[in-house]
Amino acid sequence: MKLTRLVGQCDEGECPAIYATDRGTLAVQGSRLADHGLNVPAHETLVEIPVELIRKAMRDNLI
């Protein structure tokens, strides 16, 4: 799978970010959540990103 970085909180790539995939989907990099109380399938996970990251992507017409 090819990922294209759309927006992130830093320039290094080791911080919350949103990527476009070559499959027409989005991939999100963030902090893994553990104590959420949801029943999440083993092949999925929940991550947390700042709301401002979504706002920036929308403001820049990236998503």
PDB file of N, CA, C and O in Angstrom, chain B, residues numbered from 101:
ATOM      1  N   MET B 101       0.830  -1.165   0.000  1.00  0.00           N
ATOM      2  CA  MET B 101       0.000   0.000   0.000  1.00  0.00           C
ATOM      3  C   MET B 101       0.884   1.242   0.000  1.00  0.00           C
ATOM      4  O   MET B 101       1.884   1.301   0.715  1.00  0.00           O
ATOM      5  N   LYS B 102       0.510   2.229  -0.803  1.00  0.00           N
ATOM      6  CA  LYS B 102       1.244   3.485  -0.846  1.00  0.00           C
ATOM      7  C   LYS B 102       0.502   4.521  -0.011  1.00  0.00           C
ATOM      8  O   LYS B 102      -0.709   4.685  -0.153  1.00  0.00           O
ATOM      9  N   LEU B 103       1.230   5.222   0.861  1.00  0.00           N
ATOM     10  CA  LEU B 103       0.664   6.279   1.691  1.00  0.00           C
ATOM     11  C   LEU B 103       1.225   7.624   1.272  1.00  0.00           C
ATOM     12  O   LEU B 103       2.425   7.755   1.028  1.00  0.00           O
ATOM     13  N   THR B 104       0.361   8.619   1.189  1.00  0.00           N
ATOM     14  CA  THR B 104       0.763   9.991   0.906  1.00  0.00           C
ATOM     15  C   THR B 104       0.351  10.845   2.089  1.00  0.00           C
ATOM     16  O   THR B 104      -0.831  10.929   2.423  1.00  0.00           O
ATOM     17  N   ARG B 105       1.315  11.471   2.714  1.00  0.00           N
ATOM     18  CA  ARG B 105       1.026  12.294   3.897  1.00  0.00           C
ATOM     19  C   ARG B 105       0.267  13.546   3.478  1.00  0.00           C
ATOM     20  O   ARG B 105       0.734  14.316   2.639  1.00  0.00           O
ATOM     21  N   LEU B 106      -0.905  13.742   4.068  1.00  0.00           N
ATOM     22  CA  LEU B 106      -1.720  14.905   3.764  1.00  0.00           C
ATOM     23  C   LEU B 106      -1.461  16.047   4.732  1.00  0.00           C
ATOM     24  O   LEU B 106      -1.277  17.192   4.321  1.00  0.00           O
ATOM     25  N   VAL B 107      -1.449  15.729   6.016  1.00  0.00           N
ATOM     26  CA  VAL B 107      -1.279  16.756   7.039  1.00  0.00           C
ATOM     27  C   VAL B 107      -0.777  16.091   8.311  1.00  0.00           C
ATOM     28  O   VAL B 107      -1.108  14.942   8.600  1.00  0.00           O
ATOM     29  N   GLY B 108       0.032  16.836   9.068  1.00  0.00           N
ATOM     30  CA  GLY B 108       0.546  16.318  10.326  1.00  0.00           C
ATOM     31  C   GLY B 108       0.846  17.443  11.285  1.00  0.00           C
ATOM     32  O   GLY B 108       0.839  18.616  10.913  1.00  0.00           O
ATOM     33  N   GLN B 109       1.109  17.078  12.514  1.00  0.00           N
ATOM     34  CA  GLN B 109       1.427  18.075  13.532  1.00  0.00           C
ATOM     35  C   GLN B 109       2.893  18.466  13.528  1.00  0.00           C
ATOM     36  O   GLN B 109       3.257  19.475  14.132  1.00  0.00           O
ATOM     37  N   CYS B 110       3.732  17.707  12.874  1.00  0.00           N
ATOM     38  CA  CYS B 110       5.148  18.030  12.819  1.00  0.00           C
ATOM     39  C   CYS B 110       5.690  17.660  11.438  1.00  0.00           C
ATOM     40  O   CYS B 110       4.984  17.052  10.633  1.00  0.00           O
ATOM     41  N   ASP B 111       6.913  18.018  11.172  1.00  0.00           N
ATOM     42  CA  ASP B 111       7.529  17.732   9.881  1.00  0.00           C
ATOM     43  C   ASP B 111       8.235  16.389   9.839  1.00  0.00           C
ATOM     44  O   ASP B 111       8.575  15.908   8.757  1.00  0.00           O
ATOM     45  N   GLU B 112       8.462  15.780  10.979  1.00  0.00           N
ATOM     46  CA  GLU B 112       9.261  14.568  11.067  1.00  0.00           C
ATOM     47  C   GLU B 112       8.495  13.296  10.737  1.00  0.00           C
ATOM     48  O   GLU B 112       9.120  12.303  10.365  1.00  0.00           O
ATOM     49  N   GLY B 113       7.169  13.279  10.854  1.00  0.00           N
ATOM     50  CA  GLY B 113       6.409  12.076  10.593  1.00  0.00           C
ATOM     51  C   GLY B 113       6.216  11.185  11.799  1.00  0.00           C
ATOM     52  O   GLY B 113       5.593  10.130  11.685  1.00  0.00           O
ATOM     53  N   GLU B 114       6.731  11.577  12.949  1.00  0.00           N
ATOM     54  CA  GLU B 114       6.560  10.793  14.166  1.00  0.00           C
ATOM     55  C   GLU B 114       5.608  11.498  15.123  1.00  0.00           C
ATOM     56  O   GLU B 114       5.888  11.629  16.315  1.00  0.00           O
ATOM     57  N   CYS B 115       4.471  11.953  14.579  1.00  0.00           N
ATOM     58  CA  CYS B 115       3.450  12.642  15.359  1.00  0.00           C
ATOM     59  C   CYS B 115       2.109  12.397  14.672  1.00  0.00           C
ATOM     60  O   CYS B 115       2.078  11.844  13.573  1.00  0.00           O
ATOM     61  N   PRO B 116       1.007  12.795  15.295  1.00  0.00           N
ATOM     62  CA  PRO B 116      -0.292  12.571  14.667  1.00  0.00           C
ATOM     63  C   PRO B 116      -0.322  13.107  13.227  1.00  0.00           C
ATOM     64  O   PRO B 116       0.131  14.218  12.950  1.00  0.00           O
ATOM     65  N   ALA B 117      -0.865  12.289  12.327  1.00  0.00           N
ATOM     66  CA  ALA B 117      -0.911  12.655  10.913  1.00  0.00           C
ATOM     67  C   ALA B 117      -2.056  11.929  10.219  1.00  0.00           C
ATOM     68  O   ALA B 117      -2.566  10.921  10.707  1.00  0.00           O
ATOM     69  N   ILE B 118      -2.444  12.471   9.069  1.00  0.00           N
ATOM     70  CA  ILE B 118      -3.453  11.845   8.218  1.00  0.00           C
ATOM     71  C   ILE B 118      -2.805  11.576   6.867  1.00  0.00           C
ATOM     72  O   ILE B 118      -2.139  12.443   6.301  1.00  0.00           O
ATOM     73  N   TYR B 119      -3.008  10.353   6.354  1.00  0.00           N
ATOM     74  CA  TYR B 119      -2.441   9.928   5.087  1.00  0.00           C
ATOM     75  C   TYR B 119      -3.552   9.497   4.137  1.00  0.00           C
ATOM     76  O   TYR B 119      -4.577   8.977   4.579  1.00  0.00           O
ATOM     77  N   ALA B 120      -3.360   9.707   2.849  1.00  0.00           N
ATOM     78  CA  ALA B 120      -4.228   9.135   1.823  1.00  0.00           C
ATOM     79  C   ALA B 120      -3.566   7.848   1.357  1.00  0.00           C
ATOM     80  O   ALA B 120      -2.343   7.779   1.243  1.00  0.00           O
ATOM     81  N   THR B 121      -4.377   6.827   1.087  1.00  0.00           N
ATOM     82  CA  THR B 121      -3.826   5.577   0.576  1.00  0.00           C
ATOM     83  C   THR B 121      -4.098   5.476  -0.919  1.00  0.00           C
ATOM     84  O   THR B 121      -4.910   6.224  -1.464  1.00  0.00           O
ATOM     85  N   ASP B 122      -3.423   4.564  -1.563  1.00  0.00           N
ATOM     86  CA  ASP B 122      -3.667   4.337  -2.993  1.00  0.00           C
ATOM     87  C   ASP B 122      -4.913   3.484  -3.211  1.00  0.00           C
ATOM     88  O   ASP B 122      -5.200   3.074  -4.336  1.00  0.00           O
ATOM     89  N   ARG B 123      -5.652   3.217  -2.135  1.00  0.00           N
ATOM     90  CA  ARG B 123      -6.895   2.449  -2.229  1.00  0.00           C
ATOM     91  C   ARG B 123      -8.126   3.346  -2.054  1.00  0.00           C
ATOM     92  O   ARG B 123      -9.251   2.857  -1.948  1.00  0.00           O
ATOM     93  N   GLY B 124      -7.894   4.670  -2.025  1.00  0.00           N
ATOM     94  CA  GLY B 124      -9.002   5.598  -1.868  1.00  0.00           C
ATOM     95  C   GLY B 124      -9.512   5.720  -0.447  1.00  0.00           C
ATOM     96  O   GLY B 124     -10.668   6.084  -0.233  1.00  0.00           O
ATOM     97  N   THR B 125      -8.660   5.418   0.538  1.00  0.00           N
ATOM     98  CA  THR B 125      -9.025   5.507   1.942  1.00  0.00           C
ATOM     99  C   THR B 125      -8.045   6.427   2.662  1.00  0.00           C
ATOM    100  O   THR B 125      -7.075   6.902   2.072  1.00  0.00           O
ATOM    101  N   LEU B 126      -8.310   6.669   3.941  1.00  0.00           N
ATOM    102  CA  LEU B 126      -7.418   7.455   4.777  1.00  0.00           C
ATOM    103  C   LEU B 126      -6.822   6.577   5.851  1.00  0.00           C
ATOM    104  O   LEU B 126      -7.478   5.660   6.345  1.00  0.00           O
ATOM    105  N   ALA B 127      -5.586   6.850   6.216  1.00  0.00           N
ATOM    106  CA  ALA B 127      -4.917   6.198   7.337  1.00  0.00           C
ATOM    107  C   ALA B 127      -4.579   7.291   8.345  1.00  0.00           C
ATOM    108  O   ALA B 127      -4.162   8.386   7.965  1.00  0.00           O
ATOM    109  N   VAL B 128      -4.758   6.992   9.630  1.00  0.00           N
ATOM    110  CA  VAL B 128      -4.541   7.975  10.684  1.00  0.00           C
ATOM    111  C   VAL B 128      -3.455   7.474  11.623  1.00  0.00           C
ATOM    112  O   VAL B 128      -3.500   6.336  12.089  1.00  0.00           O
ATOM    113  N   GLN B 129      -2.487   8.326  11.893  1.00  0.00           N
ATOM    114  CA  GLN B 129      -1.423   8.023  12.847  1.00  0.00           C
ATOM    115  C   GLN B 129      -1.695   8.819  14.110  1.00  0.00           C
ATOM    116  O   GLN B 129      -1.825  10.042  14.058  1.00  0.00           O
ATOM    117  N   GLY B 130      -1.779   8.147  15.227  1.00  0.00           N
ATOM    118  CA  GLY B 130      -2.023   8.818  16.499  1.00  0.00           C
ATOM    119  C   GLY B 130      -1.668   7.911  17.655  1.00  0.00           C
ATOM    120  O   GLY B 130      -1.090   6.840  17.471  1.00  0.00           O
ATOM    121  N   SER B 131      -2.019   8.351  18.839  1.00  0.00           N
ATOM    122  CA  SER B 131      -1.754   7.567  20.047  1.00  0.00           C
ATOM    123  C   SER B 131      -2.810   6.479  20.195  1.00  0.00           C
ATOM    124  O   SER B 131      -4.006   6.758  20.116  1.00  0.00           O
ATOM    125  N   ARG B 132      -2.376   5.251  20.407  1.00  0.00           N
ATOM    126  CA  ARG B 132      -3.298   4.130  20.595  1.00  0.00           C
ATOM    127  C   ARG B 132      -4.061   4.304  21.906  1.00  0.00           C
ATOM    128  O   ARG B 132      -3.478   4.609  22.947  1.00  0.00           O
ATOM    129  N   LEU B 133      -5.368   4.104  21.833  1.00  0.00           N
ATOM    130  CA  LEU B 133      -6.219   4.190  23.012  1.00  0.00           C
ATOM    131  C   LEU B 133      -6.429   2.796  23.586  1.00  0.00           C
ATOM    132  O   LEU B 133      -6.668   1.845  22.843  1.00  0.00           O
ATOM    133  N   ALA B 134      -6.341   2.675  24.892  1.00  0.00           N
ATOM    134  CA  ALA B 134      -6.497   1.368  25.517  1.00  0.00           C
ATOM    135  C   ALA B 134      -7.720   1.309  26.433  1.00  0.00           C
ATOM    136  O   ALA B 134      -8.455   0.322  26.405  1.00  0.00           O
ATOM    137  N   ASP B 135      -7.948   2.320  27.224  1.00  0.00           N
ATOM    138  CA  ASP B 135      -9.013   2.287  28.225  1.00  0.00           C
ATOM    139  C   ASP B 135     -10.267   2.987  27.719  1.00  0.00           C
ATOM    140  O   ASP B 135     -10.695   3.996  28.280  1.00  0.00           O
ATOM    141  N   HIS B 136     -10.855   2.442  26.647  1.00  0.00           N
ATOM    142  CA  HIS B 136     -12.013   3.090  26.029  1.00  0.00           C
ATOM    143  C   HIS B 136     -13.315   2.360  26.313  1.00  0.00           C
ATOM    144  O   HIS B 136     -14.384   2.938  26.118  1.00  0.00           O
ATOM    145  N   GLY B 137     -13.269   1.127  26.762  1.00  0.00           N
ATOM    146  CA  GLY B 137     -14.468   0.387  27.107  1.00  0.00           C
ATOM    147  C   GLY B 137     -15.252  -0.161  25.933  1.00  0.00           C
ATOM    148  O   GLY B 137     -16.345  -0.692  26.130  1.00  0.00           O
ATOM    149  N   LEU B 138     -14.740  -0.052  24.727  1.00  0.00           N
ATOM    150  CA  LEU B 138     -15.415  -0.568  23.538  1.00  0.00           C
ATOM    151  C   LEU B 138     -14.924  -1.965  23.199  1.00  0.00           C
ATOM    152  O   LEU B 138     -13.821  -2.353  23.584  1.00  0.00           O
ATOM    153  N   ASN B 139     -15.730  -2.709  22.490  1.00  0.00           N
ATOM    154  CA  ASN B 139     -15.350  -4.038  22.016  1.00  0.00           C
ATOM    155  C   ASN B 139     -14.845  -3.899  20.582  1.00  0.00           C
ATOM    156  O   ASN B 139     -15.627  -3.978  19.635  1.00  0.00           O
ATOM    157  N   VAL B 140     -13.555  -3.695  20.425  1.00  0.00           N
ATOM    158  CA  VAL B 140     -12.942  -3.469  19.114  1.00  0.00           C
ATOM    159  C   VAL B 140     -12.358  -4.784  18.612  1.00  0.00           C
ATOM    160  O   VAL B 140     -11.627  -5.447  19.349  1.00  0.00           O
ATOM    161  N   PRO B 141     -12.667  -5.183  17.362  1.00  0.00           N
ATOM    162  CA  PRO B 141     -12.117  -6.428  16.820  1.00  0.00           C
ATOM    163  C   PRO B 141     -10.590  -6.426  16.857  1.00  0.00           C
ATOM    164  O   PRO B 141      -9.960  -5.369  16.817  1.00  0.00           O
ATOM    165  N   ALA B 142     -10.011  -7.607  16.933  1.00  0.00           N
ATOM    166  CA  ALA B 142      -8.553  -7.747  17.053  1.00  0.00           C
ATOM    167  C   ALA B 142      -7.801  -7.129  15.876  1.00  0.00           C
ATOM    168  O   ALA B 142      -6.662  -6.694  16.046  1.00  0.00           O
ATOM    169  N   HIS B 143      -8.407  -7.078  14.685  1.00  0.00           N
ATOM    170  CA  HIS B 143      -7.719  -6.535  13.510  1.00  0.00           C
ATOM    171  C   HIS B 143      -7.863  -5.014  13.396  1.00  0.00           C
ATOM    172  O   HIS B 143      -7.386  -4.427  12.425  1.00  0.00           O
ATOM    173  N   GLU B 144      -8.513  -4.369  14.371  1.00  0.00           N
ATOM    174  CA  GLU B 144      -8.689  -2.917  14.371  1.00  0.00           C
ATOM    175  C   GLU B 144      -8.121  -2.326  15.656  1.00  0.00           C
ATOM    176  O   GLU B 144      -7.873  -3.044  16.625  1.00  0.00           O
ATOM    177  N   THR B 145      -7.920  -1.016  15.654  1.00  0.00           N
ATOM    178  CA  THR B 145      -7.494  -0.308  16.855  1.00  0.00           C
ATOM    179  C   THR B 145      -8.080   1.089  16.819  1.00  0.00           C
ATOM    180  O   THR B 145      -8.481   1.567  15.758  1.00  0.00           O
ATOM    181  N   LEU B 146      -8.132   1.737  17.946  1.00  0.00           N
ATOM    182  CA  LEU B 146      -8.558   3.124  18.035  1.00  0.00           C
ATOM    183  C   LEU B 146      -7.335   3.984  18.288  1.00  0.00           C
ATOM    184  O   LEU B 146      -6.472   3.634  19.093  1.00  0.00           O
ATOM    185  N   VAL B 147      -7.266   5.117  17.590  1.00  0.00           N
ATOM    186  CA  VAL B 147      -6.188   6.070  17.823  1.00  0.00           C
ATOM    187  C   VAL B 147      -6.801   7.429  18.091  1.00  0.00           C
ATOM    188  O   VAL B 147      -7.927   7.717  17.684  1.00  0.00           O
ATOM    189  N   GLU B 148      -6.045   8.250  18.777  1.00  0.00           N
ATOM    190  CA  GLU B 148      -6.488   9.586  19.138  1.00  0.00           C
ATOM    191  C   GLU B 148      -5.613  10.602  18.417  1.00  0.00           C
ATOM    192  O   GLU B 148      -4.386  10.509  18.433  1.00  0.00           O
ATOM    193  N   ILE B 149      -6.274  11.585  17.778  1.00  0.00           N
ATOM    194  CA  ILE B 149      -5.554  12.679  17.132  1.00  0.00           C
ATOM    195  C   ILE B 149      -6.208  13.990  17.548  1.00  0.00           C
ATOM    196  O   ILE B 149      -7.378  13.992  17.931  1.00  0.00           O
ATOM    197  N   PRO B 150      -5.490  15.094  17.483  1.00  0.00           N
ATOM    198  CA  PRO B 150      -6.075  16.389  17.822  1.00  0.00           C
ATOM    199  C   PRO B 150      -7.139  16.793  16.797  1.00  0.00           C
ATOM    200  O   PRO B 150      -6.967  16.561  15.600  1.00  0.00           O
ATOM    201  N   VAL B 151      -8.220  17.386  17.257  1.00  0.00           N
ATOM    202  CA  VAL B 151      -9.270  17.886  16.369  1.00  0.00           C
ATOM    203  C   VAL B 151      -8.687  18.896  15.380  1.00  0.00           C
ATOM    204  O   VAL B 151      -9.118  18.956  14.229  1.00  0.00           O
ATOM    205  N   GLU B 152      -7.721  19.678  15.818  1.00  0.00           N
ATOM    206  CA  GLU B 152      -7.123  20.694  14.945  1.00  0.00           C
ATOM    207  C   GLU B 152      -6.495  20.081  13.698  1.00  0.00           C
ATOM    208  O   GLU B 152      -6.412  20.740  12.661  1.00  0.00           O
ATOM    209  N   LEU B 153      -6.057  18.841  13.785  1.00  0.00           N
ATOM    210  CA  LEU B 153      -5.481  18.171  12.616  1.00  0.00           C
ATOM    211  C   LEU B 153      -6.540  17.983  11.529  1.00  0.00           C
ATOM    212  O   LEU B 153      -6.254  18.176  10.348  1.00  0.00           O
ATOM    213  N   ILE B 154      -7.748  17.612  11.915  1.00  0.00           N
ATOM    214  CA  ILE B 154      -8.855  17.483  10.965  1.00  0.00           C
ATOM    215  C   ILE B 154      -9.224  18.852  10.406  1.00  0.00           C
ATOM    216  O   ILE B 154      -9.435  19.004   9.203  1.00  0.00           O
ATOM    217  N   ARG B 155      -9.299  19.842  11.282  1.00  0.00           N
ATOM    218  CA  ARG B 155      -9.626  21.206  10.823  1.00  0.00           C
ATOM    219  C   ARG B 155      -8.608  21.701   9.802  1.00  0.00           C
ATOM    220  O   ARG B 155      -8.978  22.300   8.792  1.00  0.00           O
ATOM    221  N   LYS B 156      -7.327  21.451  10.063  1.00  0.00           N
ATOM    222  CA  LYS B 156      -6.274  21.908   9.147  1.00  0.00           C
ATOM    223  C   LYS B 156      -6.409  21.204   7.799  1.00  0.00           C
ATOM    224  O   LYS B 156      -6.279  21.841   6.754  1.00  0.00           O
ATOM    225  N   ALA B 157      -6.667  19.894   7.812  1.00  0.00           N
ATOM    226  CA  ALA B 157      -6.827  19.152   6.561  1.00  0.00           C
ATOM    227  C   ALA B 157      -8.019  19.677   5.762  1.00  0.00           C
ATOM    228  O   ALA B 157      -7.947  19.788   4.538  1.00  0.00           O
ATOM    229  N   MET B 158      -9.096  19.993   6.441  1.00  0.00           N
ATOM    230  CA  MET B 158     -10.280  20.512   5.756  1.00  0.00           C
ATOM    231  C   MET B 158     -10.039  21.936   5.249  1.00  0.00           C
ATOM    232  O   MET B 158     -10.435  22.279   4.135  1.00  0.00           O
ATOM    233  N   ARG B 159      -9.399  22.749   6.060  1.00  0.00           N
ATOM    234  CA  ARG B 159      -9.092  24.135   5.682  1.00  0.00           C
ATOM    235  C   ARG B 159      -8.199  24.178   4.438  1.00  0.00           C
ATOM    236  O   ARG B 159      -8.343  25.053   3.585  1.00  0.00           O
ATOM    237  N   ASP B 160      -7.282  23.223   4.354  1.00  0.00           N
ATOM    238  CA  ASP B 160      -6.352  23.160   3.220  1.00  0.00           C
ATOM    239  C   ASP B 160      -6.918  22.337   2.058  1.00  0.00           C
ATOM    240  O   ASP B 160      -6.212  22.052   1.091  1.00  0.00           O
ATOM    241  N   ASN B 161      -8.217  21.953   2.161  1.00  0.00           N
ATOM    242  CA  ASN B 161      -8.890  21.156   1.118  1.00  0.00           C
ATOM    243  C   ASN B 161      -8.168  19.858   0.805  1.00  0.00           C
ATOM    244  O   ASN B 161      -8.090  19.450  -0.354  1.00  0.00           O
ATOM    245  N   LEU B 162      -7.641  19.206   1.834  1.00  0.00           N
ATOM    246  CA  LEU B 162      -6.926  17.944   1.649  1.00  0.00           C
ATOM    247  C   LEU B 162      -7.849  16.757   1.780  1.00  0.00           C
ATOM    248  O   LEU B 162      -7.576  15.694   1.222  1.00  0.00           O
ATOM    249  N   ILE B 163      -8.945  16.922   2.514  1.00  0.00           N
ATOM    250  CA  ILE B 163      -9.945  15.855   2.647  1.00  0.00           C
ATOM    251  C   ILE B 163     -11.323  16.451   2.484  1.00  0.00           C
ATOM    252  O   ILE B 163     -12.319  15.732   2.559  1.00  0.00           O
TER     253      ILE B 163
END
